[in-house]
């Protein structure tokens, strides 16, 4: 008997959910839904759109409801305020009913036209199909930070996810169930969906610039996003602290031993007394060691802060309203995430 981890999907018309979180995307909704509708047209599956409004304040709510009327199945989830992209994706997972789920950003940097290709790989039997970027149109400091993060994350986490990849992907229901079972407060879904294993593959594409509007992720949010990823999937920073501390200790004890030996030789009369001026050396040593200590405390603090948030177990998000195509209804609830 052949044991193959990638068994083709046997269902004739499985249901696939597309989860799209958005924040103040009013001007880009029409091209988004136009391209999604065109991409899923004539595909051999049933489709469901799960839109998560992450506390928009630009009037997106009314526009979303009108645009969704062209789709036969949809769920519209309104969060009570802005909780961030990762919690919004997690909220979408809670309401997705598909046999597979596709993650898609609303800014159209990841092309919906690749949805049939994601679907084809899933139909071949892959449980996780991730979009891997061959290039991106961002420039300047933003581009440098993105490239640096992906290289650093790839090396520090043991290649837990494909290099230069993000949320744009398809995951099978078996992976979705694992993601829903995880109760992490510091979410980093791009790596977590790959961490579970199962059969995985990638598709390559060039990432475009935003179609409409300005990026919603400020540099502060991007740094927090990067820290969540690094500290959630790697303990190397703590190991580096131990290594740096050991090296400095060896040097310090060696230098201390040298000074003691010199002093003993002076007392025995084998060496003449030396005038040690060394203020600059002393000052540099104090400043360098103080900086290393503060940096080390900061790294430890990052881990402690995340442990603190996990222990509090606050909800990842709070749902204000849910509308569905089957039975429009109003719900007020919170999800632990």
N, C-alpha and C positions, 0 to 999 in steps of 0.2 A: 504494500500500500504506500502511495506517495504522500508525504507530508509536506504540503506547500502552504507557506504563511500568507501568500497572496492568492486567495481563491476569488475568481470573478463573482460579481454580484449576480445572484440568480433571479431576483425580483424583476418583473417586467416593467413596472412603473413605480419605482420607489419614490418616496417623498424626500426632497432636499430643501433644507432651510438656508436662506441667506441672511446672516446677521450683520446689520449695518448700524453702528452707533453714530450719532451726529450731534454737533453743537454749533448753533448759529450758522447753518448752511442754507439759509433761505434762497439765496441767489443761485445756488448750485444744484437745487433739487431737481429741476426739470431735466438738465442734461444727465444727471445721475440715473434717474428712473428711465429715461429714454434709452440709455446705453444698456442698463440692466435688462429691460424688456426685450431689446434686440438680441442680447447675448443668450438669453434663455429660450428664445423662440425656436420651435421645432426640435428641442432636445427631448430625449426619450425618458423623461422623468416628470413627476409632478413637482411644482415649486411652491414654496412658502417664503414670504418676506417677513423678517422680524426687524422692525426699526425701533431703535432705542434713542429717544430724545433725552440727552444728558443735560437737561436744565437750560434749554435755549431761551434767549430773551429777545430774539429778533423777529418774532412772529412766525417761526418755522412750523409751529404746530398746525396751524390751519392749512398751510400749503402741503404739508406731508399727507394729511388726511385726504385732500383732494387728489393728489398724485397717486396714492395707493389704490384708488378706486378702479384703476385699469387692471389690477392684478386680482386673480380669483381667490387666492389665500394670502392673508397677511395678519400680522399682529403688531400693534403700535403700543409701545411701552414708554410712558412718560415718567421720568424720575423726578423726585421732589425738588432736586437742586442739581448742580454740577458736581458729580462724584469723580470724574476722570474717565479716561478712555478704557482702562482695564476693567474697572467695575461695571462700566456700561456694556462691554462685551460679555462679562459674566452674567449680567442681567438678561442679555439676549439669549444666552445658552439656556437659562431657566425656562424660557418661553418657547424655545425652538422644539418642534415636534418631529423633525425630519430624521430619516435614516442616516443622513449625513448633514453636516453643517459647514457652510462656507463663510469665512470671515472676510469682510470687505470694508475698507474705510470709505467715508463719504466724499473725500476730496478728489477722487478719481486719479490719484497718483498710481494706484494699482488698477490696471485696465480690466473692467468687467468682461471684455471680449475674450479673456482667457478662462472664463468659467467653464465653457465646454471642454477645454483641455484638462482642467482639474477634474471634471466629471469623468472624462474618459479614463484617467489614471485610477480613479476610485472604482470604476466599473471593472477594471482589470484585477482589482483585489487589494489595492493599497489602502491602509487605514489612515494614513496621514500623507497628504500631498501639499508640499510647501512651495511657495513662490520664492525663487532665489534671484536676486537682482544682479544683472550683469553690468549695470551702470545706473546713475541717477543724475537728474538735471539740477539739483541744488548746487550752489557755488559758495565760495568764501568760507567763513568760519563754521557755518552750519554743516557744510559738506565735510570739512575736516573733522568735526566732532563726531559725525555719523560714522565715517570711515574708521576713525580711531577706536570708537566704542566697539564696533563689530569685530575688529581685529583683536582687541583686548579681551572681549567677552569670549570669543572663539577659543582663545588660548587658555584662559583662566578656568573655564568650565568643562574642559575635556571634550570640547566639540559637541555639546549637548544638542545644538540645533545647527542647521546649515548656515554657513557664513553669509552675511549680508542678506538675511531674511527677516521677515517681520510677521505681522498678523495675517497677511493675505495667504490663505490656505484653505484646504478642505480637510475635515476630520470626520471619521466614521462614528456612528452612534456609540460603539464600544469605547472609543476615546472620549466622547462627550460625557458619557456616564462617569468615567474616571475624573474628568475635570469638575463635574458637578459634586463628586464625592469629596474633592479636596476642599479644605476649609481654611485656606491661606488668606490672610488679610493683605499681605504684601505680594500682590499678584504680578506675575510676569508670564503671561500666557504664551508669548511666542516661543519660549523655551519649554514651558511646562507641557504643552501639547506634544512636544517631541520627546520629553523625558520618559514618558511611559513606555516607549519602545514601540512594539507592533511593527508591521511592515510599512516602510516609509520611502518616499521618492520626492523628487523636486521637478519643477518646471522653471525655465529661465525666462527672464524678461527684463527690459530696460524700464526703470521707474521714471515716470514723467513728473513734471512740476505740477503744482496745484492748478486745476482747471479754472477755478473761480475763487476770489477772496484771498485772505491772508492766512498763514499757518496758525492753528489754534494752540499749538504747543510752544510755550515760551521757553527760553533757555533754562529757566529755573525748573520748569516741569520736565524738560528733557534730561537734566542732570538727575532729578529725583527718579525718573524712569530708569535711567542707566544704573543708578545706585541700587534700586530695587532688583534689577536683573542680576547685577554682580554679587550682591550680598545674599540673594536668595539661592544662588546656585554655586557659590564658591566660598570656601573658607581660606583661600590662599592669602588674603590680606592678613589674617591672624597668624598664619605660618610665617609670612614675611616679617612681621613684628618680632617673632621669636628668633628668626635668623639674624636680623639686624641687632637685636639685643645680645645674642650670643657673640657676634663678631665684635661689637663694641666692648663687651665684657672681657673677651680674650685680649684685645688690644690694651684695655685699661689695666688689667691685672699684670700683663707683661710689662707695661711701662712702669707700673708701681713697683714691681720686682726689680726692674733696672735701677730706679731711683734709690731703693733701699740698699741695693748692692753698692752703688756709688757712695752713698752716705757711710756705709760701714768701712769702705776702703779709705774714705777721708779720715774717719776717726782712727783707723789703724795707721795712718800716716803714709799710705801708699799713693794717695792722690792729694793734690793741693785743693784747698777750699775754693769753690767756684761761686761767683756772684750770678745768681739767676735773675734776669730781668723779666722775662717771659710774660709781661702783662697781655700783649696781643694774643699770644698762644692761649693763655688762660681764658680770655674773653671769647675768642672764637670757639673754644671747646665748650664753654658754658652755653653760648647761643645755639650751637649746633645740637648739643645734647638736649637742650630745652625744647627746640623745635621738633626733634625726633620724638620726645616724650609726648608733646601735645598732639602730634600727628597720630601717634599710636593710640592715645586716649580717644581721639576722634574716630578712628576706625573701630575700636571696641564699642564706642558709643553708638555707631551705626547699627551694629548687631544688637545691642541692648535695646535701642529704640524700636527695632522691628519685633523683638521678643515682647516688649511692653505692649505694642499694638496687637500682637497675636493673643496675648493673655486677656486683654480687655474684651475681645470678641464682639466688638461693635459690628452692626450690619455693614456690609460692603456698600450697600446702596439702599435707598428707600423708594419704593414704587408708589407713585401718586395715582396714576390712571392707566388702565389697560383697555385698548379697543381691539376687537377682533373682527375679521370679515364674516365669521360664522354667526356670531351673536354679539353685536356691539354692546359693551357693558362697561361699568365703572367700578374699579376696585381700588381700595386703599389698603396698603400692606407694606411690610418691610421684609426683606429677604436677608438671612444671615450670610449668604454668599460663601 
